[in-house]
Amino acid sequence: MNVWIAIGVTAVACYLVKLAGLLVPAGVLERPLVQRLAALLPVALLAALTAQQTFSADAALVVDARAAGVGAAAVALILRAPFLLVVAAAVLVTAGVRALGG
């Protein structure tokens, strides 16, 4: 039963956040600072999620094959590789490190 309460509370909270976004005056949204923050916020959230998923396990800091995969993806991005090649490099390096026992 607690799961359904959590789902209901989450659904109501999401609706209220969406409603709050619709109630913000257009003048506020047109400010340059707000537009810059809106453009950078998804990137920051994705970076935080990636770091948390890559370097943590059971509330401890872990450096393993996932870190090598993220490193390979970073190198591919620096070399301006296409997105699919970036993902493939990360997958292959992670699998290779795991196969070697790392």
C-alpha positions in Angstrom: 0.0 0.0 0.0 2.9 2.4 0.7 4.0 2.1 -2.9 0.7 3.4 -4.2 0.8 6.3 -1.8 4.2 7.2 -3.1 3.0 6.9 -6.7 0.0 9.2 -5.9 2.1 11.8 -4.1 4.6 11.8 -7.0 1.9 12.2 -9.6 0.3 15.1 -7.7 3.7 16.7 -7.2 4.5 16.4 -10.9 1.2 18.0 -11.8 1.8 20.9 -9.4 5.3 21.5 -10.8 3.9 21.5 -14.3 1.1 23.9 -13.2 3.7 26.2 -11.5 5.6 26.4 -14.8 2.5 27.5 -16.7 1.8 30.2 -14.1 5.2 31.9 -14.5 4.8 35.2 -16.4 6.3 35.3 -19.9 8.5 38.3 -19.0 10.4 36.2 -16.5 11.0 33.5 -19.0 12.4 36.0 -21.6 15.2 37.2 -19.3 18.7 36.3 -20.6 19.8 34.7 -17.3 16.8 32.5 -17.2 17.3 31.4 -20.8 21.0 30.6 -20.1 20.1 28.6 -17.0 17.3 26.7 -18.9 19.8 25.7 -21.6 22.5 24.5 -19.1 20.3 22.8 -16.6 19.6 19.6 -18.6 23.3 19.2 -19.3 24.2 19.6 -15.6 21.6 17.1 -14.5 22.7 14.5 -17.0 26.3 15.0 -16.0 25.4 14.5 -12.3 23.4 11.4 -13.1 26.2 10.0 -15.2 28.8 10.6 -12.4 26.5 9.1 -9.7 25.8 6.0 -11.8 29.5 5.6 -12.8 31.3 6.1 -9.6 29.0 4.8 -6.9 27.9 1.4 -5.7 26.2 0.8 -2.3 26.9 4.3 -1.2 30.6 4.0 -1.7 33.0 5.5 -4.3 34.0 2.9 -6.9 36.3 3.2 -9.8 35.8 0.2 -12.1 35.2 -0.7 -15.8 32.4 1.9 -16.0 34.9 4.7 -15.4 37.1 3.4 -18.2 34.0 3.4 -20.5 33.2 7.0 -19.6 36.8 7.9 -20.2 36.7 6.3 -23.6 33.5 8.2 -24.4 35.1 11.5 -23.3 38.1 10.9 -25.6 35.7 10.1 -28.5 33.8 13.3 -27.8 37.1 15.3 -27.7 37.9 13.9 -31.1 34.4 15.0 -32.3 33.3 11.4 -33.1 29.6 10.9 -34.0 27.3 10.0 -31.2 26.9 6.3 -32.1 30.7 5.9 -32.2 31.0 7.6 -28.8 28.5 5.0 -27.4 30.2 2.1 -29.1 33.6 3.2 -27.8 32.2 3.3 -24.2 30.6 -0.1 -24.6 33.6 -1.8 -26.1 36.1 -0.4 -23.6 33.8 -1.2 -20.6 33.3 -4.8 -21.9 37.0 -5.1 -22.6 38.0 -4.1 -19.1 35.4 -6.4 -17.6 36.7 -9.3 -19.8 40.2 -8.7 -18.6 39.0 -9.0 -15.0 39.0 -5.3 -14.1 
